[in-house]
């Protein structure tokens, strides 16, 4: 099992940027595909972006393409989410998740992930 801790959330104005980090411990992150999800009240936890274990493949939902960038540094056991041009609709709790995988597979369903962080709040004011 890998333990995940997110950081970097906060309050930002429309059009601003935030950089989230997800630090892993307890296991080598290079064995895991990683995903970022978001959750808002009354909605299901939603996949935002994922990255394969070696970083060669990324999968973004359409709503964040061109605005969000996922990256990873396996030597630091950390995954990052750079969020630019933030909109009020991006307000949510953001979670990182990990799943052991092979090759360049990027899981997109929350049921496929079995390790979760505690989440970090992102609030975008209009």
ABEGO torsion letter per residue (X at the ends): XBBBBBBGBEBBBBGBBBBBBBBBBGBBAAABBBBBBBBBBGBBBBBABBBBAAGABBBBBAAABGABBBBBBAAAGBBBBBBBGBBAAABBBBBBBBBBBBEABBBABAAABABBBAEBBBBBBX
